[in-house]
């Protein structure tokens, strides 16, 4: 087994301090209390604790706002890293935060404010509808979709992935209609406590976590008009500032693929709204030349220590795409919309 010392040295060579520094930004969505058979790749508490242990051993974990300032002044420490979460799931507070505090680090949590206090994201309506469905076939042809097998866990997993792929890029009203119809057709009792409460957001901030905006309803910004996009961006900022009583200066693009999910004009809208930086889901690491409104993020999907480390080394060498070019293919948790 390769000792941590050598992995840390390699990370330091790829990510030195100062002008040649590279910033690794990790992205997560959920941390479950126990494994979910429907989504075996979604990290549970035990796995997340292990991942955080690797990260804190190999990297210097710093808050995102401090990392942004250090990028601007070319004063990043060697092996600099940031941990982020998207969407605002309640388990970020109840499961992930205690693990972060155990390791004496903070993370930045990007909140889709329209789902606080009992809301449910569109993707979770689909996921939980299929999870609860008791029959072997689900006919969605009336929605312009297909008939899907749902008799086993594996079939449900493939069905969820297929439906999410088909609905993600629909216009918001069409997507809402489709998800509500799927819930109606499956006759499912859907959970209403998946997302954080406003009080949990305050609790996380009081514990030293950072809070950022992620729009109100998690639209694909490139699929809505600029006026609506401006409202989604600014209203999420205002909502969080009202909850926290302090400025919110960090933003995460919904879905986050440069040139596909957001465009240069959206980056400028975010800057005009008073944010200091924004993160995408493009792979790669950030350096002195990185646009602070297109900071890349990446988390290896490997579950073993060395493969996780080697994947991170490769990511430190990757050049992330700008929002005018196509991004690399994503291997994201299938139950989340980013």
ZIPE-V486473 format. One record per residue. N is the residue number from 0. SS is DSSP state (a for helix, b for strand, c for the rest). D_LAST is the distance of its C-alpha to the last C-alpha in Angstrom with 1 decimal. Layout:
N&SS&D_LAST  N&SS&D_LAST
This chain:
0&c&34.1  1&c&33.2  2&c&33.6  3&a&30.9  4&a&33.3  5&a&33.1  6&a&29.2  7&a&29.2  8&a&31.9  9&a&29.9  10&a&26.8  11&a&29.3  12&a&30.8  13&a&27.5  14&c&26.4  15&c&29.6  16&c&30.2  17&a&30.9  18&a&30.7  19&a&29.4  20&c&26.7  21&c&23.2  22&b&20.3  23&b&17.8  24&b&14.5  25&b&12.7  26&b&9.0  27&b&8.7  28&c&7.2  29&c&10.5  30&c&14.1  31&b&16.4  32&c&20.1  33&c&21.2  34&c&20.0  35&c&18.6  36&a&20.6  37&a&18.2  38&a&15.4  39&c&17.6  40&c&15.0  41&c&13.1  42&c&15.0  43&b&17.7  44&a&19.7  45&a&22.2  46&a&19.9  47&a&17.9  48&a&21.3  49&a&22.4  50&a&19.5  51&a&20.1  52&a&23.7  53&a&23.3  54&a&21.3  55&a&23.9  56&a&26.7  57&a&25.7  58&c&24.1  59&b&25.0  60&b&22.0  61&c&22.1  62&c&20.3  63&a&18.0  64&a&20.5  65&a&23.3  66&a&21.6  67&a&21.3  68&a&24.9  69&a&26.0  70&a&24.4  71&a&26.4  72&a&29.6  73&c&29.2  74&c&29.7  75&c&26.8  76&c&28.2  77&c&28.3  78&c&25.4  79&b&23.1  80&b&19.7  81&b&17.0  82&b&14.6  83&b&11.4  84&b&9.1  85&b&6.2  86&b&7.0  87&c&10.6  88&b&11.7  89&a&15.4  90&a&15.6  91&a&14.3  92&a&17.7  93&a&19.8  94&a&18.9  95&a&17.0  96&a&19.1  97&a&22.4  98&a&21.6  99&a&20.7  100&a&23.9  101&a&25.8  102&c&25.0  103&c&25.8  104&c&22.6  105&c&20.1  106&c&16.4  107&b&14.3  108&b&12.2  109&b&10.1  110&b&11.0  111&c&10.4  112&a&14.2  113&a&15.1  114&a&14.2  115&c&16.3  116&c&19.6  117&c&19.3  118&c&16.6  119&c&14.3  120&c&11.0  121&a&11.9  122&a&10.2  123&a&12.1  124&a&15.2  125&a&15.1  126&a&14.5  127&a&17.2  128&a&19.5  129&a&19.7  130&a&20.1  131&a&23.0  132&c&24.6  133&c&28.0  134&c&29.3  135&c&29.1  136&b&28.1  137&b&25.9  138&b&27.1  139&c&24.6  140&a&26.9  141&a&27.6  142&a&24.1  143&c&24.5  144&c&22.6  145&c&24.6  146&b&26.2  147&b&24.2  148&b&25.6  149&c&24.6  150&c&27.5  151&c&26.0  152&a&22.9  153&a&22.3  154&a&22.9  155&a&20.5  156&a&17.8  157&a&18.6  158&a&18.9  159&a&15.5  160&a&13.9  161&a&16.3  162&a&15.8  163&a&12.0  164&a&12.8  165&a&15.6  166&a&14.1  167&c&10.7  168&c&12.9  169&c&15.6  170&c&16.9  171&a&15.7  172&a&19.1  173&a&19.2  174&a&15.9  175&a&17.1  176&a&20.4  177&a&19.2  178&a&17.3  179&a&20.3  180&a&22.7  181&a&21.0  182&a&21.4  183&a&24.9  184&a&25.9  185&a&24.8  186&c&26.5  187&c&24.1  188&c&24.3  189&c&20.7  190&c&19.7  191&c&19.5  192&c&18.8  193&c&15.3  194&b&14.2  195&c&16.1  196&c&19.3  197&a&20.4  198&a&22.9  199&a&20.4  200&a&18.7  201&a&22.2  202&a&23.0  203&a&20.2  204&a&21.4  205&a&25.0  206&c&24.2  207&c&23.2  208&c&19.5  209&b&18.0  210&b&16.0  211&b&14.0  212&b&12.8  213&c&9.6  214&c&11.8  215&c&13.6  216&c&12.2  217&c&8.8  218&c&10.6  219&c&10.3  220&a&12.7  221&a&14.8  222&a&15.6  223&c&17.2  224&c&20.3  225&a&20.6  226&a&22.3  227&a&19.5  228&a&16.9  229&a&19.3  230&a&19.6  231&a&15.9  232&a&15.7  233&a&19.1  234&a&19.1  235&a&16.1  236&a&18.0  237&a&21.2  238&a&20.0  239&a&18.9  240&a&22.1  241&a&24.1  242&a&22.8  243&a&23.3  244&c&26.3  245&c&25.2  246&c&23.4  247&c&19.6  248&c&19.2  249&b&15.7  250&b&12.7  251&b&9.1  252&c&8.3  253&c&5.9  254&c&4.5  255&c&7.1  256&c&9.7  257&b&13.1  258&c&15.7  259&c&13.6  260&c&10.9  261&b&12.9  262&c&16.6  263&a&19.2  264&a&20.2  265&a&16.9  266&a&17.2  267&a&20.7  268&a&19.8  269&a&17.7  270&a&20.7  271&a&23.2  272&c&21.5  273&c&22.4  274&c&19.4  275&c&20.5  276&b&17.5  277&b&13.9  278&b&11.3  279&c&9.5  280&c&8.0  281&c&11.6  282&c&13.5  283&c&16.6  284&c&18.2  285&b&19.4  286&c&23.1  287&c&25.7  288&c&25.1  289&c&21.3  290&c&20.4  291&c&19.2  292&c&16.9  293&c&15.1  294&b&14.9  295&c&13.2  296&c&11.4  297&c&12.0  298&c&12.6  299&c&15.2  300&c&15.0  301&c&18.7  302&c&20.3  303&c&23.6  304&a&24.6  305&a&26.1  306&a&23.5  307&a&20.8  308&a&23.1  309&a&24.0  310&a&20.5  311&a&19.9  312&a&23.2  313&a&22.3  314&a&19.1  315&a&21.5  316&a&23.5  317&c&20.8  318&c&20.8  319&c&17.4  320&c&17.6  321&c&18.1  322&c&16.6  323&c&19.7  324&c&19.1  325&c&17.0  326&c&14.5  327&c&15.0  328&c&13.8  329&c&10.6  330&c&11.1  331&c&8.0  332&c&8.5  333&c&9.5  334&c&9.2  335&c&5.6  336&c&3.8  337&c&0.0
